[in-house]
Amino acid sequence: MTYSEQEHTMNYALLFAGIVSLVIGVLLLTQTTATLALIMLLVGLSWFIQGVFNLMSIFMDKSQWGWKLFGGVIGVAAGLLVLRNPIESTAVVPAAVALIMGVFGLLIGLSGLIEALQGGGWGVGVFGVVAILVGLLFMFNSFVSGQILVWILALLLVVQGALGIYYAYKYR
């Protein structure tokens, strides 16, 4: 394949990725529950299949069988849980991500405050306080925060899709 053919192929890939990102972003903004339910079905199926393969890999390679068993059981269980409850998963999974982000925000904020108290400056201290507040907000309002994260993701997908389409045409 020549350089020109590779460039041409990359433009088609960029165009395709841009269209897919744009469509998913618009669907997340306009049909949030249905789109998330479909995404969760795909995620659940992926987790289930990954779990099955982890379990099967124990019979082919006995090394680290404990981790493979653990990962396989968790994958199959999580996959089945999501596949059996895709609508509920559309609320629970983003809320869980928001809760985890809240914990990390709290930890980052605390480390920023500690650094500020050890002479790191006011900027680090202010950043620490803001990170703590955002972390607490995410932790104690995880369902609302999860929805906000979905909207932010949707907007980012729309922007990414539009830019992908733009650059695919610009560099063709």
C-alpha positions, 0 to 999 in steps of 0.5 A: 500500500502506497503512502497515498493509499494509506492516507486515503484509508485513514481519511475514511477511518476518520470520517467513519469514526466522526460519523459514529461519534456524532450519531452516538452523541446526538442520540445520547442527547436526544434519546438518553435512556434508550441509547444508554440501554443499548450501550449497556446491553453491549457492555453487558454482553462484552463483560459476559463474553470476556468473563467466559473467555477468562474462565476458559483460559484457565484450562489452556494455561494454568498460570495465574488461575486464581486471577483468571477465575476471579476475573471470569466470575466477576465478568460473567456475573456483571455481564448477566446482571447488566444483560438482565437489567439494562434499563436499571443499569443506565442509572446505576453504572453512571452513578457508580462512575460518578461515585468513584470519581467523587472518591478520587476527587476527595482524595486529590483535594485532600492531597492538594490541601496537605501540599498547600499546608506544607508550603505549596501555595494558595493555588494548590490549596484553592484547587484542593478545596474545589476538588473536595467540594466537587468530590463531595458533590459527586459522592452525595449526588451520584445519580444526578452527577452520573446524568451530568457525566452522560451529558458531558460525554454526549457533548464531547462525542458530538464535538469529536464527531464534527471535528472528525468529519471536518478533518476527514474532508479537509485532508482528503 
